[in-house]
Amino acid sequence: MTRLLDTTWEKELLAASARLSQAQEETFLKLVDAAEGRIDDTIARVLLGTFSAREDYGTQERVVSVLSSGSDQTVIDAIVNEMPRLALEAPEWAQALLGTEVEFRPELTARALSQAPTDCRMAAENILKNEEFRSQHPNTELVLEQLGV
């Protein structure tokens, strides 16, 4: 597949992800929208890199929507690989993103976690083992069982 988004897009997106002004927010959303239907491993990683604990005024929901235009495998792999950073820098997003995958794609989530680097798997397992998370996401038990945890 030809890369439709280049390193200029990545640099501009990450710079605009600060969203310190209305203009910067508009630029951010325009750049996010440019990725719709073009999600590959690199683009998914870059989009996930925009998640933080800062107030985002609903813009990250747009990122989630655009991410969902990628293949399930690409998206879950990117989420799992980004889990250590997300758990530290954007814990609510780590839980929300992982929770969605657990609920709608538990088998794929378990498979991705079983093949993930240790730090990624451990960050995700810490979330999966959380009682509140488990109560909100019933398929967590299925994922943990498939992981042998």
Secondary structure, DSSP 8 states (H G I E B T S, - for coil): ---SS-HHHHHHHHHHTT--SHHHHHHHHHHHHHTTT---HHHHHHHHTT--SS--TTHHHHHHHHHTTS-HHHHHHHHHHHHHHHHHH-HHHHHHHHHHHHHH-HHHHHHHHHTS-HHHHHHHHHHHT-HHHHHH-TTHHHHHHHHT-
